[in-house]
Amino acid sequence: MVASLGQLLDLMRHHGATRIYAKKLAPNDNSKNQVYLGGDFSALNIIPHGAIYSDGSALAGAVRDRAKAQVSFFWIDEAGRHSAPDTGLILYPKYPEARMSGFLRGCLAAPSEIMRVRDPGRILVLGITNDGHVLGYAADAAHPVTAEIVSADWPTIGVFLELPLYADQADSPKALLLRELRRIRDMNWIASQKLAADGSKQPYSARNGGGYTLEAELGITPNGYAEPDFMGWEVKQYGVRDFVKFAPKSPVTLMTPEPTGGIYREVGIIEFMKRFGYPDQSGKADRINFGGRYDCTRGLHGLTGLQMAMSGYDRLSDKMTDLDGELSLVDSKGEIAASWSFRGLMAHWNRKHAQAAYVPSLFRAPPPEYSYGPSILLCEQTDFLLFLRAFSKGAVYYDPAIKVENASTHRPVIKRRSQFRVNHGDLQQLYNRHESICLSS
């Protein structure tokens, strides 16, 4: 029997948890009424989930007022972990709010005696694994684990309490991250490097080494997984000209999702570039470019003839009116050249932006070296609605860098780069909580 919080944390780590959270359950948090995850969609940043899809139970022709996403959920106990195959998230944009449901169906070992009732004082502990599974453990008000959790002052993320990985861990993940960033700052100049798959640091000579070098010092191996970098924190470096004014050299790239609809997707990128691209402006032969800034405040672009539109979001009420809405590049006749579905954008946004640290860096050469500055911006509690609000105002914008070389030949060379960006001064619009930390002694 799990008799203490320390034993539960050990059990969570044994089954692969790298982040652990707890939620105090209200009477309505049960299998009948679902578990309430907050009055926005920020819980999607915490709980890994599958593709977001429209609920098929909606009446034909009716406004789609909710969506779902599968969760790979397991209840754990001393006997092992037990799959709850019907677990999922339900999103209600009308309110808005998110809930979790189906966590008892199909699982004989589920704690039904705790999750079916309305008893006060219950608690739900969730462990998140690096491979996208969610581990669950429920306790009633009389359980010693509950007593230990409610008696301590834990950091909060939305409706969740953030628990440590170890019972004797004195510092929070935020404190551990700041300690590491302070250590790296005190190293002054660091040779440009990249962490190899075996954990060794390898020299790196390309000019985009600022992020790789910081990740190498933090022990983060570059990979294609859309997961936070350091104990739940996404760490982003950005180049500056000095550590006095901290003026960024370029905007922040938030995400780089490929279009999910329009001519770009349905006919192909070559046809898209033939119709909306333009000859390279610096005179490079046989090259077609597609660039520019596109947001909801601008008209048709002079070179491409396209402008950005958004459907499914009402700026006045600040709500999604349709989860099947999208961002669209349209021409003067309203034809969609490229589009990004809300569901697809949410999948990109939710996985890596719950907690983000923005770290300034200086570069010098030869040899290529980086130094990381003392002023860190910590941002927490984002929500996809904040992204849509910022996009509707033009703070977030689409900034593509797509090109086709050898365009007239039978073997054109295509470079895809669909990026959504924001200026550093507008970053705070994307988070409910932010603070600047000085790492200087």
Backbone torsions as a table, in degrees:
resi	resn	phi	psi	omega
1	MET	NA	138.2	175.1
2	VAL	-73.1	115.3	-172.6
3	ALA	-111.1	-1.0	-179.0
4	SER	-157.8	163.9	177.2
5	LEU	-63.4	-37.8	178.6
6	GLY	-59.1	-41.6	178.2
7	GLN	-65.9	-38.0	178.8
8	LEU	-66.9	-41.1	177.6
9	LEU	-62.8	-41.1	176.0
10	ASP	-58.9	-43.6	-179.3
11	LEU	-65.4	-40.7	178.3
12	MET	-62.6	-45.8	179.3
13	ARG	-64.7	-38.2	179.2
14	HIS	-57.5	-35.0	-179.5
15	HIS	-93.6	10.7	169.7
16	GLY	104.0	4.6	-178.6
17	ALA	-66.9	132.8	174.8
18	THR	-114.7	-11.1	172.2
19	ARG	-140.8	141.7	-175.5
20	ILE	-134.0	133.6	-178.4
21	TYR	-132.3	160.4	175.3
22	ALA	-134.8	150.0	175.4
23	LYS	-130.6	127.6	173.2
24	LYS	-74.9	123.8	-173.6
25	LEU	-87.6	130.3	173.6
26	ALA	-83.8	166.2	178.3
27	PRO	-54.2	-35.4	-179.3
28	ASN	-78.3	-7.1	177.3
29	ASP	-83.1	87.5	179.4
30	ASN	-150.9	178.6	-174.4
31	SER	-65.8	-25.8	179.4
32	LYS	-77.6	-45.8	-175.5
33	ASN	-96.4	-0.7	-177.7
34	GLN	73.7	169.5	178.4
35	VAL	-100.5	120.4	-178.4
36	TYR	-73.0	129.1	-176.6
37	LEU	-114.6	9.7	174.8
38	GLY	125.0	159.7	-178.2
39	GLY	-87.9	36.1	174.0
40	ASP	-162.7	-164.0	-179.7
41	PHE	-107.7	19.2	-176.8
42	SER	-66.7	-22.8	178.5
43	ALA	-62.0	-24.2	178.8
44	LEU	-66.7	-18.8	175.1
45	ASN	-76.5	-21.4	-176.7
46	ILE	-95.1	-44.1	-172.1
47	ILE	-98.1	114.0	175.8
48	PRO	-59.4	144.5	-176.1
49	HIS	-152.9	165.0	177.4
50	GLY	-84.3	-165.5	-178.6
51	ALA	-61.3	141.7	177.2
52	ILE	-84.0	127.8	-177.2
53	TYR	-133.3	154.5	179.2
54	SER	-71.5	143.2	-179.4
55	ASP	-71.5	118.4	-177.5
56	GLY	-68.0	-9.1	-179.0
57	SER	-81.6	-7.0	179.1
58	ALA	-65.9	143.8	-178.9
59	LEU	-68.1	145.6	179.3
60	ALA	-59.3	130.4	178.9
61	GLY	84.8	-12.0	-179.3
62	ALA	-80.6	158.3	176.3
63	VAL	-66.2	128.6	179.6
64	ARG	-72.8	113.4	-171.5
65	ASP	-111.2	9.2	173.5
66	ARG	-161.2	161.3	177.0
67	ALA	-140.5	167.1	-177.1
68	LYS	-132.8	162.8	174.4
69	ALA	-151.5	134.3	-179.3
70	GLN	-72.6	146.1	175.6
71	VAL	-125.1	130.9	176.2
72	SER	-82.4	93.6	-167.9
73	PHE	-114.6	139.4	178.9
74	PHE	-135.7	129.5	167.2
75	TRP	-80.7	139.6	-179.8
76	ILE	-119.9	149.4	172.4
77	ASP	-154.4	-170.5	-177.4
78	GLU	-63.3	-22.5	-178.4
79	ALA	-85.1	-10.7	179.6
80	GLY	136.5	-154.5	177.5
81	ARG	-119.2	146.0	-169.5
82	HIS	-131.1	121.0	-175.0
83	SER	-67.9	135.8	170.1
84	ALA	-113.2	86.6	-163.9
85	PRO	-68.4	-17.8	-177.1
86	ASP	-97.1	9.5	-178.4
87	THR	-67.4	137.6	177.9
88	GLY	-159.2	167.9	174.4
89	LEU	-100.2	143.8	174.4
90	ILE	-120.9	128.4	-177.3
91	LEU	-111.1	128.5	178.9
92	TYR	-116.6	94.1	-177.5
93	PRO	-68.3	-21.1	-177.7
94	LYS	-61.6	-33.5	-172.7
95	TYR	-85.5	-50.0	-10.9
96	PRO	-89.1	164.7	173.5
97	GLU	-166.2	164.9	177.9
98	ALA	-128.2	144.6	178.6
99	ARG	-138.2	161.4	175.2
100	MET	-116.6	137.0	-176.6
101	SER	-139.6	173.0	173.5
102	GLY	71.5	15.6	-171.8
103	PHE	-81.8	-4.3	175.6
104	LEU	-106.9	-28.9	-175.0
105	ARG	-61.9	132.9	174.7
106	GLY	77.5	10.7	-178.6
107	CYS	-130.3	104.1	-178.0
108	LEU	-67.7	-25.8	-177.6
109	ALA	-91.1	5.4	-179.5
110	ALA	-66.5	148.7	-179.7
111	PRO	-78.3	65.9	-175.4
112	SER	-60.3	-34.6	-177.1
113	GLU	-65.4	-17.4	178.3
114	ILE	-101.2	-39.0	-173.0
115	MET	-89.5	-7.7	176.8
116	ARG	-91.3	-15.9	-171.0
117	VAL	-99.6	173.2	179.4
118	ARG	-109.2	19.3	-175.8
119	ASP	-61.7	136.7	176.3
120	PRO	-73.5	159.6	173.0
121	GLY	86.6	-2.4	179.3
122	ARG	-71.4	161.3	179.7
123	ILE	-142.1	145.9	177.8
124	LEU	-119.8	123.7	178.5
125	VAL	-106.8	131.3	-178.2
126	LEU	-121.0	129.6	174.1
127	GLY	-109.3	135.1	-178.5
128	ILE	-109.6	127.4	179.9
129	THR	-99.1	160.8	-179.5
130	ASN	-67.9	-21.8	179.6
131	ASP	-96.8	19.2	169.2
132	GLY	86.6	15.4	175.8
133	HIS	-94.4	155.4	176.5
134	VAL	-119.1	127.9	179.6
135	LEU	-105.2	136.2	-177.0
136	GLY	-123.2	144.3	174.2
137	TYR	-145.3	125.9	-179.1
138	ALA	-113.5	142.9	-179.9
139	ALA	-138.3	146.9	177.9
140	ASP	-85.1	179.9	-173.9
141	ALA	-65.2	-26.9	-176.2
142	ALA	-86.6	-6.9	-175.7
143	HIS	-71.5	141.2	179.2
144	PRO	-61.5	-31.5	176.8
145	VAL	-61.8	-43.6	178.6
146	THR	-60.6	-44.2	-179.0
147	ALA	-60.2	-41.8	-179.8
148	GLU	-67.7	-37.6	-177.8
149	ILE	-70.3	-46.0	-174.8
150	VAL	-75.7	-15.8	-177.8
151	SER	-88.5	-8.9	-177.4
152	ALA	-108.6	162.1	179.9
153	ASP	-102.6	94.0	-177.0
154	TRP	-94.5	152.6	171.7
155	PRO	-61.8	150.9	-178.9
156	THR	-116.7	145.5	171.4
157	ILE	-131.8	101.6	-175.6
158	GLY	63.0	-126.0	-179.8
159	VAL	-86.5	-0.4	-173.7
160	PHE	-101.1	148.1	165.9
161	LEU	-92.8	136.0	179.6
162	GLU	-95.0	113.0	-178.6
163	LEU	-94.7	156.6	177.4
164	PRO	-77.4	165.5	175.5
165	LEU	-77.4	-28.4	-177.8
166	TYR	-125.9	144.7	-177.8
167	ALA	-63.3	-31.7	-178.2
168	ASP	-96.1	13.9	179.5
169	GLN	-76.6	112.8	-174.1
170	ALA	-79.0	-31.9	-173.8
171	ASP	-101.5	147.1	174.8
172	SER	-75.7	163.3	175.0
173	PRO	-54.6	-36.5	177.5
174	LYS	-62.6	-45.1	-179.8
175	ALA	-64.4	-39.4	177.9
176	LEU	-64.9	-40.2	178.0
177	LEU	-63.0	-46.5	-179.3
178	LEU	-63.9	-35.2	176.6
179	ARG	-62.7	-43.2	179.1
180	GLU	-66.8	-40.9	179.6
181	LEU	-67.2	-33.8	175.6
182	ARG	-66.2	-41.5	177.1
183	ARG	-60.8	-43.9	-179.1
184	ILE	-67.5	-37.7	177.8
185	ARG	-62.0	-40.3	-178.3
186	ASP	-71.6	-13.5	177.1
187	MET	-74.1	-13.9	-178.0
188	ASN	62.2	-116.3	-175.7
189	TRP	-86.4	131.7	-177.0
190	ILE	-124.1	131.9	178.6
191	ALA	-60.9	136.8	179.5
192	SER	-58.5	131.4	-173.3
193	GLN	-153.6	169.4	177.9
194	LYS	-145.2	137.0	-178.4
195	LEU	-80.3	125.2	178.1
196	ALA	-79.5	169.1	-177.7
197	ALA	-61.6	-27.6	-179.8
198	ASP	-86.2	4.7	177.8
199	GLY	90.5	-0.6	179.9
200	SER	-86.0	148.9	178.1
201	LYS	-88.8	125.0	-178.2
202	GLN	-114.3	140.5	177.1
203	PRO	-58.2	145.3	-178.3
204	TYR	-138.1	122.1	-171.0
205	SER	-103.5	-16.2	-178.5
206	ALA	-66.4	157.8	-173.9
207	ARG	-75.0	-8.5	179.2
208	ASN	-95.5	34.3	-174.4
209	GLY	-87.8	-2.2	-176.9
210	GLY	-61.9	-44.5	178.3
211	GLY	-70.0	-42.0	-179.5
212	TYR	-63.2	-40.4	-178.4
213	THR	-65.4	-43.3	177.8
214	LEU	-63.9	-43.4	178.8
215	GLU	-62.0	-39.7	179.9
216	ALA	-61.7	-41.0	179.0
217	GLU	-69.2	-27.2	177.8
218	LEU	-87.2	-4.1	-179.6
219	GLY	77.9	26.9	-178.3
220	ILE	-99.9	118.8	178.5
221	THR	-84.4	126.8	178.3
222	PRO	-60.0	134.5	176.8
223	ASN	-155.3	174.3	-177.6
224	GLY	-92.4	6.3	-177.5
225	TYR	-80.5	136.6	179.3
226	ALA	-84.9	68.3	179.9
227	GLU	-127.3	152.5	176.2
228	PRO	-59.0	158.7	-171.2
229	ASP	-83.3	-51.0	-166.6
230	PHE	-130.2	102.9	175.5
231	MET	48.8	45.0	178.7
232	GLY	90.9	-4.2	-179.8
233	TRP	-103.5	130.9	169.7
234	GLU	-85.4	126.6	-177.3
235	VAL	-110.6	120.1	-178.0
236	LYS	-122.3	126.8	174.8
237	GLN	-99.6	154.7	175.9
238	TYR	-144.1	140.8	-177.4
239	GLY	-76.0	139.3	175.5
240	VAL	-129.5	166.0	179.9
241	ARG	-87.2	-24.4	177.1
242	ASP	-161.7	168.7	179.2
243	PHE	-98.4	23.2	176.7
244	VAL	-103.5	-57.1	179.6
245	LYS	-93.3	-20.2	179.3
246	PHE	56.4	36.8	179.2
247	ALA	-73.0	117.4	-178.1
248	PRO	-66.3	145.0	177.4
249	LYS	-78.7	-23.4	-177.4
250	SER	-154.7	162.6	177.1
251	PRO	-67.4	170.0	177.3
252	VAL	-88.8	128.6	173.0
253	THR	-85.8	116.2	-175.7
254	LEU	-82.4	-42.8	-179.5
255	MET	-166.2	161.7	-175.5
256	THR	-131.0	59.0	-179.2
257	PRO	-77.7	139.2	173.7
258	GLU	-73.9	149.9	176.8
259	PRO	-56.7	147.1	179.0
260	THR	-107.4	-1.5	-179.8
261	GLY	-158.2	-177.0	-179.8
262	GLY	84.2	-176.8	-179.0
263	ILE	-57.1	-39.4	-179.7
264	TYR	-52.9	-43.0	-175.9
265	ARG	-89.9	-40.8	-170.8
266	GLU	-82.9	-32.7	-179.6
267	VAL	-106.5	-34.4	177.1
268	GLY	126.5	157.8	-175.1
269	ILE	-68.1	-31.7	-179.9
270	ILE	-64.2	-46.7	178.0
271	GLU	-63.7	-40.6	177.0
272	PHE	-57.6	-46.2	-177.6
273	MET	-69.6	-35.0	177.7
274	LYS	-64.1	-36.3	-175.5
275	ARG	-85.3	-34.6	-171.4
276	PHE	-122.4	-8.8	177.2
277	GLY	-78.6	177.0	-178.4
278	TYR	-145.9	155.0	180.0
279	PRO	-60.2	146.1	-179.9
280	ASP	-53.4	129.1	-173.4
281	GLN	-75.7	-13.3	176.9
282	SER	-95.2	3.6	174.9
283	GLY	91.8	9.9	178.4
284	LYS	-67.7	125.8	-172.3
285	ALA	-69.3	144.8	172.9
286	ASP	55.1	39.3	178.4
287	ARG	-129.1	132.4	177.7
288	ILE	-112.5	132.8	179.9
289	ASN	-114.2	157.5	169.0
290	PHE	-140.1	111.3	-178.1
291	GLY	-144.6	-162.6	-179.3
292	GLY	111.8	172.7	177.0
293	ARG	-110.2	129.7	-177.0
294	TYR	-129.7	122.7	172.8
295	ASP	-149.4	179.2	-172.4
296	CYS	-78.1	1.6	-179.9
297	THR	-104.8	-1.1	-173.8
298	ARG	-114.0	152.8	176.9
299	GLY	-86.3	-159.5	-178.0
300	LEU	-63.1	134.4	177.8
301	HIS	-71.7	137.3	-174.7
302	GLY	-64.2	-31.1	-177.2
303	LEU	-94.0	-31.6	-174.7
304	THR	-104.5	-20.1	-177.9
305	GLY	71.4	22.0	-178.4
306	LEU	-120.8	155.4	172.9
307	GLN	-141.8	162.7	-176.4
308	MET	-91.9	139.0	174.3
309	ALA	-132.0	158.0	179.0
310	MET	-137.3	131.7	176.0
311	SER	-122.2	151.0	177.2
312	GLY	92.1	5.1	177.3
313	TYR	-134.5	131.1	178.0
314	ASP	-104.2	113.1	-175.1
315	ARG	-67.3	-34.1	-177.1
316	LEU	-66.3	-43.3	179.7
317	SER	-90.8	-9.3	-178.0
318	ASP	55.9	48.1	179.7
319	LYS	-137.1	150.9	169.3
320	MET	-76.8	125.1	176.3
321	THR	-92.4	-14.2	179.8
322	ASP	-156.0	117.7	179.1
323	LEU	-68.2	-12.5	173.6
324	ASP	-94.0	19.7	175.3
325	GLY	-70.0	177.4	-176.2
326	GLU	-161.5	161.0	165.7
327	LEU	-96.2	135.6	-173.9
328	SER	-137.0	136.8	166.2
329	LEU	-90.2	119.4	-175.8
330	VAL	-124.9	152.6	176.3
331	ASP	-91.5	-173.4	-175.0
332	SER	-65.0	-20.4	179.1
333	LYS	-96.2	1.1	179.3
334	GLY	87.6	4.5	177.8
335	GLU	-71.2	137.5	-176.8
336	ILE	-84.9	115.9	178.3
337	ALA	-83.8	-37.9	178.0
338	ALA	-158.2	147.7	179.8
339	SER	-146.8	156.8	178.5
340	TRP	-128.8	119.0	-179.4
341	SER	-72.1	147.8	175.4
342	PHE	-55.6	-41.1	-176.9
343	ARG	-63.1	-42.2	178.5
344	GLY	-66.7	-41.0	179.1
345	LEU	-65.7	-39.1	178.3
346	MET	-60.5	-39.7	-180.0
347	ALA	-61.9	-38.5	177.6
348	HIS	-72.1	-43.0	-173.8
349	TRP	-69.1	-42.2	-168.2
350	ASN	-69.3	-24.9	-169.4
351	ARG	-81.0	-24.7	-170.5
352	LYS	-130.6	11.9	-174.4
353	HIS	-121.3	10.1	180.0
354	ALA	-61.3	-44.5	179.1
355	GLN	-138.1	123.6	-176.1
356	ALA	-134.9	139.1	175.8
357	ALA	-115.7	125.9	-178.8
358	TYR	-107.2	119.1	-169.2
359	VAL	-118.7	122.2	178.7
360	PRO	-78.3	151.5	-179.9
361	SER	-141.5	152.1	170.7
362	LEU	-111.5	151.4	179.3
363	PHE	-125.6	142.4	171.4
364	ARG	-145.5	156.4	179.2
365	ALA	-160.1	163.1	-12.3
366	PRO	-85.3	161.7	-15.8
367	PRO	-70.9	162.7	-178.3
368	PRO	-65.4	124.9	-178.8
369	GLU	-140.7	155.6	179.1
370	TYR	-129.9	146.0	172.7
371	SER	-126.9	140.2	-173.7
372	TYR	-112.5	133.6	-167.4
373	GLY	-80.3	169.6	-174.0
374	PRO	-86.2	-12.6	-175.9
375	SER	-102.9	110.3	-175.5
376	ILE	-110.5	133.9	174.7
377	LEU	-99.7	118.5	177.7
378	LEU	-104.1	126.9	-178.1
379	CYS	-124.6	134.7	-177.4
380	GLU	-137.8	161.6	173.0
381	GLN	60.3	68.0	173.4
382	THR	-92.4	172.8	-178.4
383	ASP	-158.8	143.0	-178.3
384	PHE	-60.7	-29.5	176.8
385	LEU	-63.1	-33.7	175.5
386	LEU	-65.2	-38.0	176.3
387	PHE	-62.1	-47.4	-179.1
388	LEU	-63.6	-40.7	178.8
389	ARG	-61.2	-46.3	-179.9
390	ALA	-65.0	-36.7	179.4
391	PHE	-68.1	-39.8	-179.1
392	SER	-63.8	-26.5	-179.6
393	LYS	-93.3	-5.3	179.1
394	GLY	89.6	2.6	178.3
395	ALA	-70.7	-42.1	171.4
396	VAL	-97.5	139.1	-175.9
397	TYR	-145.5	161.5	176.7
398	TYR	-91.3	127.2	-174.3
399	ASP	-133.8	76.5	-174.3
400	PRO	-73.9	154.6	173.2
401	ALA	-138.0	69.5	-176.0
402	ILE	-103.5	138.9	178.3
403	LYS	-145.8	153.0	173.7
404	VAL	-126.9	115.3	176.4
405	GLU	-97.3	156.6	-174.5
406	ASN	52.3	44.9	-169.7
407	ALA	-62.8	-30.6	-176.0
408	SER	-89.2	-2.5	-176.8
409	THR	-91.2	176.3	177.2
410	HIS	-78.8	-10.9	-180.0
411	ARG	-128.6	68.2	177.9
412	PRO	-66.8	148.5	178.8
413	VAL	-104.4	120.4	-173.6
414	ILE	-108.5	132.9	171.4
415	LYS	-117.8	117.7	179.9
416	ARG	-98.0	132.5	176.2
417	ARG	-155.6	88.5	177.7
418	SER	-101.8	104.4	-172.7
419	GLN	-122.2	139.0	173.1
420	PHE	-104.2	128.3	-170.2
421	ARG	-131.1	166.5	178.1
422	VAL	-149.2	143.8	174.5
423	ASN	-73.5	150.2	-177.4
424	HIS	-57.3	-35.5	-179.3
425	GLY	-66.5	-17.1	-179.3
426	ASP	-103.6	0.6	-176.8
427	LEU	-56.9	-38.4	-173.7
428	GLN	-66.0	-18.5	176.6
429	GLN	-66.7	-16.4	-175.1
430	LEU	-95.5	2.4	-176.1
431	TYR	-136.8	148.3	176.0
432	ASN	-83.5	-18.0	-178.8
433	ARG	-141.4	133.4	179.5
434	HIS	-153.9	152.9	178.8
435	GLU	-156.0	147.0	175.2
436	SER	-97.8	130.4	-177.8
437	ILE	-115.9	130.1	174.0
438	CYS	-98.0	123.3	-177.5
439	LEU	-89.4	-1.1	-178.4
440	SER	-65.0	151.5	178.5
441	SER	-64.2	NA	NA
